[in-house]
Amino acid sequence: TASALECTLAWMHVLREAAPDQIAALLPTRPDGQDWPAWHELAAQIGGIVEELAGELLSLRDVAKVAARMDMEREALRWAMLERLSDRYRERLRRCGRIDPHERRHQAVAGLVDADMPVDPGYSLVLIGVVDLARVQRAVLRAYSRSSPKCCKTSCVRLPKRSASSSTAASSTSRRRRMYLR
């Protein structure tokens, strides 16, 4: 699996190597080829977008399709362009013997959801202080609960209130929810 640095570098190379007309919708003004900080910033931004989408089990292709359905032609073009670049990005990682971590996670989650990859009943999954879960996390939880319904246990623990002499920061954390999945 590729590290965050390897992913950013792969995006940098793919963006720099792309012909100007191939990324014009994405970059109307292309940074200078030797402006490494600008290319790094752009690659990091794209990596962050991909990471956020992957957490919701979405891809660049999914966003491009939605933009097209909503008749947002310019946005659809930009997202489709990013999708084509992501194909090159993944190929670049493969040539280096790496795989995008989000692609790897998507494969693992798909295996859990499709029951191709059984959940080991010897493992415990413990979530502490969870407020909200991304779609990928909810998919993993569903896979665990479906594979072995008796192993899932949810506990909500309310911590005792702090005394008035406790610090404000400490008292604001007086309630925490714990969810245990065994």
Buried (B, 14 or more C-beta within 10 A) or exposed (E): EBEEEBBBBBBBBBBBEBEEEBBBBBBEEBBEEEEEEBBBBBBBEBBEBBBEBBBEBBBBBBBBBBBBEEEBEEBBBBBBBBBBBBEBBBEBBBEEEBBBBBBEBBEBBBEBBEEEBEBEEEEEBEBEEEEEBEEBBEBBBEBBBEBBEEBBEEEEEEEEEBEEEEEEEEBEEEEEBBBBBE
